[in-house]
Amino acid sequence: MEQLLEILTFQHLCFAVLVAAIAGIVKGIVGFAMPMVFVSGLSTFLSPELALADLIVPTLCTNVFQALRQGPAAT
């Protein structure tokens, strides 16, 4: 956690969590567009490279949850 707070301030971290939650809500409602919302929201206060790096884990998790929504047999 200390290494993360060296890159981001606590306020930036809280805002990043808020942006991720909003992007997750959009993905839940629409089914796509999480990367667009996430990167554009994070790019307002982070470098685009860091915003893109922060996109990997949440996108992977939401895609796995969406793919397994009806059980592993559905895939």
DOPA-276170 format. One record per residue: residue number from 1; residue in one letter; y, x negated, z of N, C-alpha, C in turn. Coordinates in nm, 2 decimals, always signed. Last residue first. Layout:
DOPA-276170
{k = NUM r = a nv = Y nu = X nw = Z cav = Y cau = X caw = Z cv = Y cu = X cw = Z}
...
This chain:
DOPA-276170
{k = 75 r = t nv = -2.15 nu = +2.04 nw = -2.10 cav = -2.11 cau = +1.94 caw = -2.20 cv = -2.23 cu = +1.90 cw = -2.27}
{k = 74 r = a nv = -2.27 nu = +2.22 nw = -1.94 cav = -2.18 cau = +2.28 caw = -2.04 cv = -2.14 cu = +2.17 cw = -2.14}
{k = 73 r = a nv = -2.40 nu = +2.08 nw = -1.74 cav = -2.48 cau = +2.13 caw = -1.85 cv = -2.40 cu = +2.19 cw = -1.96}
{k = 72 r = p nv = -2.21 nu = +2.02 nw = -1.54 cav = -2.25 cau = +1.92 caw = -1.64 cv = -2.33 cu = +1.97 cw = -1.76}
{k = 71 r = g nv = -1.96 nu = +2.29 nw = -1.52 cav = -2.09 cau = +2.22 caw = -1.48 cv = -2.13 cu = +2.12 cw = -1.58}
{k = 70 r = q nv = -1.72 nu = +2.38 nw = -1.60 cav = -1.83 cau = +2.47 caw = -1.60 cv = -1.97 cu = +2.41 cw = -1.58}
{k = 69 r = r nv = -1.57 nu = +2.15 nw = -1.56 cav = -1.53 cau = +2.27 caw = -1.50 cv = -1.64 cu = +2.37 cw = -1.49}
{k = 68 r = l nv = -1.58 nu = +1.90 nw = -1.67 cav = -1.69 cau = +1.95 caw = -1.59 cv = -1.66 cu = +2.08 cw = -1.52}
{k = 67 r = a nv = -1.34 nu = +1.87 nw = -1.81 cav = -1.47 cau = +1.86 caw = -1.88 cv = -1.58 cu = +1.92 cw = -1.80}
{k = 66 r = q nv = -1.16 nu = +1.88 nw = -1.60 cav = -1.15 cau = +1.98 caw = -1.70 cv = -1.28 cu = +1.98 cw = -1.78}
{k = 65 r = f nv = -1.23 nu = +1.65 nw = -1.45 cav = -1.23 cau = +1.78 caw = -1.39 cv = -1.24 cu = +1.89 cw = -1.49}
{k = 64 r = v nv = -1.18 nu = +1.46 nw = -1.65 cav = -1.31 cau = +1.47 caw = -1.60 cv = -1.33 cu = +1.61 cw = -1.53}
{k = 63 r = n nv = -0.90 nu = +1.49 nw = -1.69 cav = -0.99 cau = +1.51 caw = -1.80 cv = -1.13 cu = +1.53 cw = -1.75}
{k = 62 r = t nv = -0.81 nu = +1.42 nw = -1.43 cav = -0.79 cau = +1.56 caw = -1.48 cv = -0.88 cu = +1.59 cw = -1.60}
{k = 61 r = c nv = -0.88 nu = +1.14 nw = -1.43 cav = -0.93 cau = +1.24 caw = -1.33 cv = -0.92 cu = +1.38 cw = -1.38}
{k = 60 r = l nv = -0.74 nu = +1.04 nw = -1.65 cav = -0.88 cau = +1.03 caw = -1.64 cv = -0.94 cu = +1.13 cw = -1.55}
{k = 59 r = t nv = -0.47 nu = +1.09 nw = -1.56 cav = -0.52 cau = +1.15 caw = -1.68 cv = -0.68 cu = +1.15 cw = -1.69}
{k = 58 r = p nv = -0.46 nu = +0.93 nw = -1.33 cav = -0.44 cau = +1.08 caw = -1.32 cv = -0.50 cu = +1.15 cw = -1.44}
{k = 57 r = v nv = -0.51 nu = +0.66 nw = -1.44 cav = -0.60 cau = +0.72 caw = -1.35 cv = -0.58 cu = +0.87 cw = -1.34}
{k = 56 r = i nv = -0.29 nu = +0.62 nw = -1.64 cav = -0.43 cau = +0.61 caw = -1.67 cv = -0.52 cu = +0.69 cw = -1.57}
{k = 55 r = l nv = -0.02 nu = +0.62 nw = -1.58 cav = -0.07 cau = +0.74 caw = -1.64 cv = -0.23 cu = +0.74 cw = -1.65}
{k = 54 r = d nv = +0.08 nu = +0.38 nw = -1.50 cav = +0.06 cau = +0.48 caw = -1.40 cv = -0.01 cu = +0.61 cw = -1.45}
{k = 53 r = a nv = +0.12 nu = +0.26 nw = -1.75 cav = +0.01 cau = +0.21 caw = -1.66 cv = -0.02 cu = +0.31 cw = -1.55}
{k = 52 r = l nv = +0.35 nu = +0.40 nw = -1.83 cav = +0.22 cau = +0.41 caw = -1.91 cv = +0.10 cu = +0.37 cw = -1.83}
{k = 51 r = a nv = +0.53 nu = +0.31 nw = -1.64 cav = +0.50 cau = +0.45 caw = -1.65 cv = +0.37 cu = +0.48 cw = -1.72}
{k = 50 r = l nv = +0.54 nu = +0.04 nw = -1.70 cav = +0.49 cau = +0.08 caw = -1.57 cv = +0.45 cu = +0.23 cw = -1.57}
{k = 49 r = e nv = +0.66 nu = +0.06 nw = -1.96 cav = +0.53 cau = +0.00 caw = -1.94 cv = +0.46 cu = +0.04 cw = -1.81}
{k = 48 r = p nv = +0.91 nu = +0.19 nw = -1.91 cav = +0.81 cau = +0.26 caw = -1.99 cv = +0.67 cu = +0.20 cw = -1.97}
{k = 47 r = s nv = +1.02 nu = +0.15 nw = -1.57 cav = +1.01 cau = +0.10 caw = -1.71 cv = +0.90 cu = +0.17 cw = -1.78}
{k = 46 r = l nv = +1.14 nu = +0.45 nw = -1.40 cav = +1.06 cau = +0.33 caw = -1.41 cv = +1.06 cu = +0.28 cw = -1.55}
{k = 45 r = f nv = +1.29 nu = +0.68 nw = -1.42 cav = +1.33 cau = +0.59 caw = -1.32 cv = +1.24 cu = +0.46 cw = -1.32}
{k = 44 r = t nv = +1.21 nu = +0.81 nw = -1.65 cav = +1.35 cau = +0.83 caw = -1.61 cv = +1.39 cu = +0.73 cw = -1.50}
{k = 43 r = s nv = +0.95 nu = +0.77 nw = -1.69 cav = +1.04 cau = +0.68 caw = -1.76 cv = +1.18 cu = +0.70 cw = -1.72}
{k = 42 r = l nv = +0.83 nu = +0.99 nw = -1.56 cav = +0.83 cau = +0.86 caw = -1.49 cv = +0.93 cu = +0.76 cw = -1.56}
{k = 41 r = g nv = +0.87 nu = +1.19 nw = -1.75 cav = +0.92 cau = +1.20 caw = -1.62 cv = +0.93 cu = +1.07 cw = -1.54}
{k = 40 r = s nv = +0.73 nu = +1.09 nw = -1.97 cav = +0.87 cau = +1.12 caw = -1.98 cv = +0.94 cu = +1.13 cw = -1.85}
{k = 39 r = v nv = +0.47 nu = +1.07 nw = -1.87 cav = +0.54 cau = +0.95 caw = -1.91 cv = +0.69 cu = +0.97 cw = -1.92}
{k = 38 r = f nv = +0.42 nu = +1.34 nw = -1.80 cav = +0.41 cau = +1.23 caw = -1.70 cv = +0.49 cu = +1.11 cw = -1.74}
{k = 37 r = v nv = +0.44 nu = +1.49 nw = -2.03 cav = +0.53 cau = +1.52 caw = -1.92 cv = +0.53 cu = +1.40 cw = -1.82}
{k = 36 r = m nv = +0.25 nu = +1.35 nw = -2.19 cav = +0.39 cau = +1.37 caw = -2.24 cv = +0.48 cu = +1.40 cw = -2.12}
{k = 35 r = p nv = +0.01 nu = +1.38 nw = -2.04 cav = +0.07 cau = +1.25 caw = -2.07 cv = +0.22 cu = +1.25 cw = -2.11}
{k = 34 r = m nv = -0.03 nu = +1.67 nw = -2.04 cav = +0.00 cau = +1.59 caw = -1.92 cv = +0.06 cu = +1.45 cw = -1.95}
{k = 33 r = a nv = -0.09 nu = +1.81 nw = -2.27 cav = +0.05 cau = +1.77 caw = -2.25 cv = +0.08 cu = +1.70 cw = -2.12}
{k = 32 r = f nv = -0.33 nu = +2.08 nw = -2.20 cav = -0.29 cau = +1.95 caw = -2.25 cv = -0.15 cu = +1.92 cw = -2.22}
{k = 31 r = g nv = -0.35 nu = +2.32 nw = -2.07 cav = -0.48 cau = +2.25 caw = -2.11 cv = -0.45 cu = +2.11 cw = -2.17}
{k = 30 r = v nv = -0.17 nu = +2.49 nw = -1.95 cav = -0.17 cau = +2.48 caw = -2.10 cv = -0.30 cu = +2.41 cw = -2.14}
{k = 29 r = i nv = -0.22 nu = +2.48 nw = -1.67 cav = -0.18 cau = +2.60 caw = -1.74 cv = -0.21 cu = +2.60 cw = -1.89}
{k = 28 r = g nv = -0.30 nu = +2.21 nw = -1.62 cav = -0.38 cau = +2.33 caw = -1.57 cv = -0.35 cu = +2.45 cw = -1.64}
{k = 27 r = k nv = -0.08 nu = +2.07 nw = -1.72 cav = -0.22 cau = +2.05 caw = -1.78 cv = -0.31 cu = +2.17 cw = -1.74}
{k = 26 r = v nv = +0.12 nu = +2.16 nw = -1.55 cav = +0.13 cau = +2.19 caw = -1.69 cv = -0.01 cu = +2.17 cw = -1.76}
{k = 25 r = i nv = +0.01 nu = +2.05 nw = -1.31 cav = +0.03 cau = +2.20 caw = -1.32 cv = +0.04 cu = +2.24 cw = -1.47}
{k = 24 r = g nv = +0.03 nu = +1.78 nw = -1.37 cav = -0.10 cau = +1.84 caw = -1.35 cv = -0.09 cu = +1.99 cw = -1.36}
{k = 23 r = a nv = +0.31 nu = +1.75 nw = -1.38 cav = +0.23 cau = +1.73 caw = -1.50 cv = +0.09 cu = +1.79 cw = -1.49}
{k = 22 r = i nv = +0.37 nu = +1.81 nw = -1.11 cav = +0.42 cau = +1.89 caw = -1.22 cv = +0.34 cu = +1.88 cw = -1.35}
{k = 21 r = a nv = +0.24 nu = +1.59 nw = -1.00 cav = +0.20 cau = +1.72 caw = -0.96 cv = +0.25 cu = +1.82 cw = -1.07}
{k = 20 r = a nv = +0.38 nu = +1.37 nw = -1.11 cav = +0.24 cau = +1.39 caw = -1.13 cv = +0.19 cu = +1.53 cw = -1.10}
{k = 19 r = v nv = +0.63 nu = +1.42 nw = -0.99 cav = +0.62 cau = +1.42 caw = -1.14 cv = +0.47 cu = +1.44 cw = -1.18}
{k = 18 r = l nv = +0.56 nu = +1.38 nw = -0.72 cav = +0.62 cau = +1.51 caw = -0.77 cv = +0.60 cu = +1.52 cw = -0.92}
{k = 17 r = v nv = +0.49 nu = +1.11 nw = -0.73 cav = +0.39 cau = +1.21 caw = -0.69 cv = +0.44 cu = +1.35 cw = -0.74}
{k = 16 r = a nv = +0.74 nu = +1.00 nw = -0.80 cav = +0.63 cau = +0.98 caw = -0.89 cv = +0.52 cu = +1.08 cw = -0.86}
{k = 15 r = f nv = +0.89 nu = +1.06 nw = -0.57 cav = +0.93 cau = +1.13 caw = -0.70 cv = +0.81 cu = +1.11 cw = -0.80}
{k = 14 r = c nv = +0.76 nu = +0.89 nw = -0.39 cav = +0.75 cau = +1.04 caw = -0.37 cv = +0.79 cu = +1.11 cw = -0.50}
{k = 13 r = l nv = +0.82 nu = +0.64 nw = -0.51 cav = +0.68 cau = +0.68 caw = -0.50 cv = +0.67 cu = +0.83 cw = -0.47}
{k = 12 r = h nv = +1.10 nu = +0.64 nw = -0.48 cav = +1.04 cau = +0.64 caw = -0.61 cv = +0.89 cu = +0.69 cw = -0.61}
{k = 11 r = q nv = +1.11 nu = +0.64 nw = -0.20 cav = +1.17 cau = +0.75 caw = -0.27 cv = +1.11 cu = +0.76 cw = -0.41}
{k = 10 r = f nv = +1.00 nu = +0.38 nw = -0.15 cav = +0.93 cau = +0.50 caw = -0.10 cv = +0.98 cu = +0.63 cw = -0.17}
{k = 9 r = t nv = +1.01 nu = +0.18 nw = -0.44 cav = +1.06 cau = +0.22 caw = -0.31 cv = +0.99 cu = +0.35 cw = -0.27}
{k = 8 r = l nv = +0.77 nu = -0.03 nw = -0.60 cav = +0.84 cau = +0.10 caw = -0.59 cv = +0.90 cu = +0.12 cw = -0.45}
{k = 7 r = i nv = +0.68 nu = -0.29 nw = -0.55 cav = +0.72 cau = -0.25 caw = -0.69 cv = +0.81 cu = -0.12 cw = -0.68}
{k = 6 r = e nv = +0.62 nu = -0.29 nw = -0.29 cav = +0.70 cau = -0.40 caw = -0.34 cv = +0.76 cu = -0.36 cw = -0.48}
{k = 5 r = l nv = +0.46 nu = -0.07 nw = -0.26 cav = +0.59 cau = -0.06 caw = -0.21 cv = +0.68 cu = -0.18 cw = -0.25}
{k = 4 r = l nv = +0.22 nu = -0.19 nw = -0.35 cav = +0.28 cau = -0.08 caw = -0.42 cv = +0.42 cu = -0.06 cw = -0.38}
{k = 3 r = q nv = +0.17 nu = -0.37 nw = -0.15 cav = +0.20 cau = -0.42 caw = -0.28 cv = +0.26 cu = -0.32 cw = -0.37}
{k = 2 r = e nv = +0.12 nu = -0.20 nw = +0.07 cav = +0.24 cau = -0.29 caw = +0.07 cv = +0.27 cu = -0.34 cw = -0.07}
{k = 1 r = m nv = -0.12 nu = -0.08 nw = +0.00 cav = +0.00 cau = +0.00 caw = +0.00 cv = +0.13 cu = -0.09 cw = +0.00}
